[in-house]
Amino acid sequence: MTGYRTHISIIADILDTAREYSYEGHDRGATVTHLIRRANVPHGRLSSLVSELKASGLLQELPEESKYRISEKGMEFLKSYQQFKGFAEGFGLRV
């Protein structure tokens, strides 16, 4: 049975998409369309989340064409989130 995703898991999806389009062969940043499709959130919600992530220093906006790249701080956050998620799931908890 699948349930609703948590706020933090949606943030992790956004950061993971930005990471993929920033470093894994693309090196051009993720567009809004990439983030919407991969994080599966509507545009309005994505806009507020992206603003939150930029303000927290987890996501960087590239000057050309409104593309986004994960920051070093975002990489640290994503790594810690994935470790904690694995730890929690080991106890049967959903994060």
Phi, psi and omega in degrees: 000128178256146180239194177291148175279149177280161178303317183292327179289328176292318176300317179298321178296319179296312181295322179294321177295315178298322177297312181300315182278353178265326191232334188267066174088346182267309177053026179239355182090160181265136175279168176301320179299317177301314182295318179298313183293314184285324180273346178055054177229151178291159185304316181300316179291319179300318181302316180291323178293318179297318177299317179297316181291323176294317180296329179277352180081016180270339183226143178242138176266127177279145185295330183271126170058029177050056176255156186235146179226143177287142178270173176299319177298321177296322177297317178297317179299312182297318178298314179295320178299314182296322177295314180295320179300316178297319178298311182296318180295332175298338177258009178081017180259151179253130180249000000 
